[in-house]
Amino acid sequence: MTVHRSFPKSPLAELADPRLARSFSYIDGKWTSAASGRAIAVTDPADGTWLGEVAALSGDEARSAVDAAQAAFTGWAATLPQERAALLRRWHALMLEHREDLARLMVHEQGKPISEARGEISYAADFVEFYAEETRRPNIEGVTSHLPDAEVELWREPVGVAALITPWNFPCAMLTRKAAAALAAGCTIVAHPSKETPFSALALAELADRAGFPKGVFNVVTGEAPEIVAPWTDDARVRVLSFTGSTEVGKLLYRQSAGTVKRLVMELGGHAPVIVFGEADLDRAVAETIKAKFATSGQDCLGANRIFVERPVYDAFVAKFTEATRALSLGTGMDDPDIGPLMNEKAVAKQEEHVADALAKGARLLTGGKRHALGPLFYEPTVLADVPADALILGEETFGPVAAILPFDSEDEVVARANDTEYGLVAYLHSQDPRRIYRLSRALQFGMVAVNRTKVTGAPIPFGGMKQSGLGREGARQGLEAFTEIKYVCRDWG
């Protein structure tokens, strides 16, 4: 018998399908509470409303999820690709069927505007559909033999149990981007969502259960990250670990995984530059930079952190950008504002620290710069101009709605300054000069370059960065290959 704890006084009780609001972990096809009875409370960042509790499992219980995934692996890996594809398509269809409930759930636990939440559900579902189609792609590859009388083949086989660790800023899309690729490859998964946004992952597990995935193939374990993840990094049965989060935590997981020599896929921090040249379409550059800075209230690894503008158009850009920033609305997610609350007090404190530091070092505050009266986790969209090179905001990921703008004088100068960071996830470039676009697209040390636009992500593209912004790629064919091993077979028929 399936046990389900409801939250009658929670906004989640108002979902069209309240069974999507799950409180227990999902292990081996069963909803599992913590043996200790421990639970983690989840609140709405907009107003502190209690949403519910999720089970806080122990390390031993986290290992039981690996037991289930390992037991299911051989059968799942042997499943015909078209059968795996059919299950992924059913999961995809259920996500679209329940898109509004999934979006509303996300608004309450994460705080993002409802239109952004709906967009994320569609984006998350796209990965499932894409990898349903990719299940048939990892075919046997013939290779011209280098030996007489030998036949050579390369096979792609699933790695094994995959541990997926997902962040709070995109609680649905980051899970499906990893899980759909792993499942399509023939891996079984154990997933750990952020304790701040666990309900989205549990809702996806509920839909995976309805889609008919065999028990043990899809597992979601809630609790405190150190208790859940450490047993997985120590467990040799977990053959690949995929993580999205900060570079600091990524380095920790890197070290913890060394003992079992795991394959690692990591999408870590970003410190994206925006570079606007004098010949750019200024109005378009302003509009696109507003998107790059303030989407998800600035809580995005792709968010614009450093805005470099060529000096001849600097004043005009700053004036237009400031005017556009002042026009942004703030509010709770269901009111669909431009800017919602930040995730927690730590995030707000970082905005305050970066603004105070920049002003103390000579930057100009043009708008914003303080918390908003809507609540303690709301921070006004902020513009800082003439930000000096030694300001913290130019060296650290801000992860909030504070824009730092500064002028530059030459192409060589701005390339050097843009590349002067340990991060290398995405760079944004605005120019109408095709030769300059080519030169900078090659010179910028970032895994992705967006030219005269902001949105570049999607299921068909290999998402990832250079330097300390991560390892490997997610999405596209490369995202599936991350969960496979190449086996070389050399045959002599005798």
N, C-alpha and C positions, 0 to 999 in steps of 0.2 A: 504494500500500500504506500503510495506517495504521500509524504507529509508536506504541507505548505503552511507557512505562517503568514497571515494577512496583517495589514496595517490599516485598520479601519479609520484611524484619525489622521492618516497621512495623505498628502496630495496624490500619492501613488495609488490609493484606493479608487481614484476617479478615472483611472485608465479604462478604456473600453474593454480591455481584457486584463483584469487585475492579476491574473495568474502569471503575467510577465514579470511582476515584481517579486522575485524570489529572494529568500533570505538565507538559504543553505547552499553549501558548495555542491557541485555536481561531479560525482566520482563514480566510475564504473556503472553509469546509467542510473544512479540513484542520487536523490537529494540528501545530503549528509550534513548533520549538525556537528558542532564541536563536542567531543566527549566531555570536555571540561565545562561545557555550558557557556563558555566565554563568547562574547559578541562585540562587534564594533558598530557604534552608532554613526549614521550618515545623516548629514544635514544639508539644507539648501543654502548655498553661499550667498544668495540674494538677501535672505532675511533670517537665516538661522533656523528655519522651520525643521522640526524633526521629521525625517522621511522614513526611517526604519532602522533595523539592525541586520547585520550579516554575521554569519558564523566566523569566529576567529579560530581557525584550525591550528593544530600543533605541528611540529616538525615530523613526528611519526605519522600523523594523518596526511601530511603532504607526501611522505614516502609511499603511503598506500595508493595515492593517485598514480605514482610511477609504476607500482605493482600492476595496477589495472591497465595502464597504457602499454606496459611491456607484454602482458598476457594477451592483449588484443593485437599487438603489432604484426605477428606473423600472418594471421588471417586477413588483416586489413591490407597489408602489403601485397598479398596474393589476390586480392579482389580485382576483377577486371576493370580496366580504366573506365569503360562506359558505365559500370555500376557505381564507381566513385563519383563520376560526373553527374549521374542521375540524382544522387543524394545531395550533392552541392547545389544542383538546380532547384531541388525542393527547398533547401535552406534559403536560397536566394528568393524564391517566390514567397516564402513565409515572411522574410524580412520586408519585402515590398508590401505585402498584405497588411502588416502591422507597423508600417512606417510611421504613422502619426503617433501611436503609443510609444514607440521607441524614441521618437524625437522628444515627446513630452517628458518621458522619463529622464532623458539626458539633460533637458533644460533644468529640471529640478535638482539633479545631483551635481551637474557641472556648471550651470549658470549661463551657458551661451544662449544668444537669441534664438527663438524658435525657427526662424528661417535658416540660420546656420545649422541648427540641429537637424532639420529636415534634409538639408544638403549633405550633411555628414552621413545620414542613413543611406541615401542614394549612393554616395561615394563608397561606403562600406559594402553595400550590396554589389556594386560593380566588380569588386575584387573577387567575390564569390562566383559571379557569372563568368568572369574572365578565366579563372582557374578551373572552372568546370570544363571549359573548352580546351584548356591546356593539358588536361589529364592524358590525352592521347599523343601529346607531342614528344615526350622523351623516348623516342624510338631507338632500337639498336642501330648503331652506326658502323658501317663497314669501313675498313681502313686497308689501303694497299699494303700487302705484306712485304716486309723487309727480309723474310726468310724463305728459303725454297720449300715448296710443298707444305706451306703453313697457311692457315686461314685465320684472319685477325678480325675481331669484333670488339666494339666498346659498348657496354651496357650501362644504363643509368638505373641505379637501385636506390630505394629510400634509405635514408641514414639510420632511422630508428625512432626512438622517442624524442620528441621535440618539446623543450620548455619555452614558453612564450610569456614574456613579462611586459605588460602594457601600461601606458601612462594615463593620467587623468584628463589631459586636454583633448584627446580624440578617443574616447573610451570604446567606441564601436569600430571605427575605421582601422585603428591600429591592431585590433584583435583579428578582424577579418583579413587584413592584408597579410598577416602572418599565418593564421590558421588555414585559410583557403589554399594557400600555396603548399603548406605542409601536408594537408589532407590529400590534395591532388597528387602529390608526389608519392603517397603511400605511407607517410609517417602518421603515428598517433601523437596526440598532444596533451600536455598538462599546461594550463594557462593560469597566470596569477594577475588579476587586475589590481590597479591602485585601490587602496582602502578608501580613498575619497570618492571614487566613482565605480563601485563594484556592481551596481544594479544593471548597468548596460551589458556587462559581460554575462551576468547570470540570465538576463533576458535572451541573449543570443544562444546561451546553452539550452534554455527552454525550447527555443525554436529548432535548434539542432536535434534535440530529443524528439520533437514532433516530426522532423524530417525523416527520422528513422536511422540515424547513425548507430552502428552496433555499440554495445556497451564497452566502455574502456577506450574507445577511439577518441572521444572528445571529453576532456575533464577540465573543470574550472575550480580552482581552490582559492578561497578567500582567507584573509587574515593579515597579520603583520608581516611585511615583506622579509625581514631578516629570518623569521621563523620558517617561512614557506620556501624561500629561494635557496637558502644555504644548504638544506638537504639535497636539493636538485643539482647544485653545482658540484657537490661531493659525490653524487651518484653516477657511476660509470655507465649505467644503463641509459642515462640521458645523454644522447650523442650530439645534440645541437641545441644551442641556447640563442634565442632571438630576443633582443631587448630594445625598447625605445625609452629614452629618458636622458638624464643629464650625463655629461662626460665624466663627472666625478664618480657617479654610481657605476657607469660603464667600466671605468678602470678597476673598480672594486670587483665587479663580476669577472672581468678579464683575469685578475689574479686568482680569484676563487676557482675558476674553471681550469686553471693550468694543470692541476693535479690529475685530472681525467682527460686532458687534451681534447676538449670539446671543440667542435666547429662553432664559431661565433658569428652572428649577424647582429650588428649594432647600429642603430640610428641614434646618434648622440646630439650634443648641443650644436647650436648655430650662432653665428654673429654676422648676419647678412648685411653686406653693403648695398646701398642704392647709389648708382653713379648717373648723374644727369649732366649731359654736355649741352653747350650753348645752342647747338643746332637741333636739339630735341623739340618735339611738339610739347610745349611747356604745360598746356592744360591737360594733355593726356598723361604726362609724367606726374603731375600733381595727383590726378585721380587714381592712377595706378599705385603711387606710393602711399596714398591714404589706405588703399586696400592692403598693401604689403605690410604696413605698420599696425593697423588697428583690427584686422580680422581676428576673431576669437579673443577680442579685447586685448590683443597684443601677446596672448599666451600661446605662441606658436613658434616652433623651432625654425620655421621659414620666415619669421617676422623680421622686418627691416629694423636693424639696430643702429646703423650708421648711414646717414644720408649725405653724400658728397655732391655738391652742386658747383658747376663751373662758375667762376667769379662774375663774368659778364651778365649772367641771368640769375645770380644768387639772390639778390634783393627781391626780384619779381617772384621767384619760386617761393621764397620764404613767406612773402605776403599772401600769395594764393594758397599755400599749404596751411598757413595759420587760419585763414578765413574758412577753409574747408574743415579744419579740425574743430573750430568753434561751432560749426553747424551740426556736429555729430550729437546724437541723442544718447542719453543714458537711461537705463531702466532694468526692470526684471525681465527675464527671458521671454515669458509669455506675452509681454507687451511688444516684443520684437524691436528692441532698440538697436542702435549701432554698437553700443558698448554695454556689456553686462558687468557683473561683479567679477573680481579676481577670485582665485580659488581659495586662498587662505590668508591669514594675517602676515605670514612670512613674505608672501608675494607683494602685498601692499607696502610692507616695510622696505622692501628692496627698491620700489619706486621712489619712496621718500629719501632713501639713502642716495640714490643716483642723482636725483634732482638737487638735493642739498649740496652734494659734492660738486656738481657742475657749476652751480651758481657761485659757490665759494671760490671757484677757480676762474670766474669771469664770464661764464655763459649768460645769455639773456633769456629770461622767461617771457614768452609771448602769449601764452594762454595756459590755463590749468595750473598744475603744480601742487595740488592738495587733494585730500579725500573729499568725496561728494556727500552731501547731506542725506542721500538715499540710504546709506548704511555704511558700516565700518569697512566693508570689503569693496566699496566702489571708489575708484580713483579717477579723477578727471582726465580726459585726454589732454595731453600736455605737449607743448612745443618748446624746445630749447634751441636757440640759435647761437652761432659763434662758439660752439662747444670746443674747448681747448683739447689738445692732443693727449694731455695727461688725465683727463676726466675718467672716472671709473666706468661711465656708461659706454665709452669707446673701447674698453677692454673686456667688459663682462657682458654676458647675455642678460638683457633687462627683463624680458618675459612679462611685459606689461605695456600700457598705453602711453609711453613716454617716447617722443621722437627727438632725436639729436641730429641737428643739421649743421654743416660746416662747409666752407668754400674750398675750392682747389684751383690751381692755376695751369697745370699741364697734365697731359695723358700719363706720362711716366710717373709723375708724382702720385696721381690718384690710384694707379695700379699698385704701386708700392705700398701705399697706405691701406688699400683694400685688402691686400694679401698679408698684411702685418697682423696676423691673428693665428691662434692655434686651431681655429675652426675653419671648415671649408665645405659647408653644406650647399648654400645657394647664394648667388649674386644677381642683382637686378641692374640692368643697363638700359639707359635711354639715350638714343642717338638716331640721327637720320643719315649718317655717313656709313655706307656699306663697308668701306675699308677699315674704318675705326671699329665697327661692330665685329668684323672678323678678327682684328688684332686683339681686342679685349676679350673676346670669347675664348681665344687661345691662351691669353696671358693670365686671366683670372684663375686662381688656384681653388676652384670650387667644383663640386661634383655636378652641379646644375647651374646653368646660366639662363636667365629669363631676359629676353630682349624686347623692350617696348610693351611689356605686359607683366602681369603678376602671376596668374594661375598657370602652372605648368604640370601639376601632378595629375595622376590618373593611373588606373590599373595597367595600361599597356607600357608605362615608362619605368625604367630602372631607377628607383628613388634611393639616393644615398649621397654621402659626402666624402671628401678627402681629409687628410690629416686627422685631427682628433674629433672630427664630426662622425666617425663611425667606421665600420667594417662591412663590406659586402653591399648588396643591393636588395631592395624589396620592390615587388611589383615586376611586371614583364616576365619574360622567359627566365631572366636571371634570378628572379625571386623564387621560382620553383626549383631551379638548379641548386640553390643554396641548401635545399633539403634532400639532395641526392648525392650518392657517391658514384664515381666512375669505376666500373669493373672492366678490366682488360682480359679478354679470352683469346688465347692463341691455340689453334687446333691443328692437329695432324691426323688425318683420317686413317692412316696406316696403309 
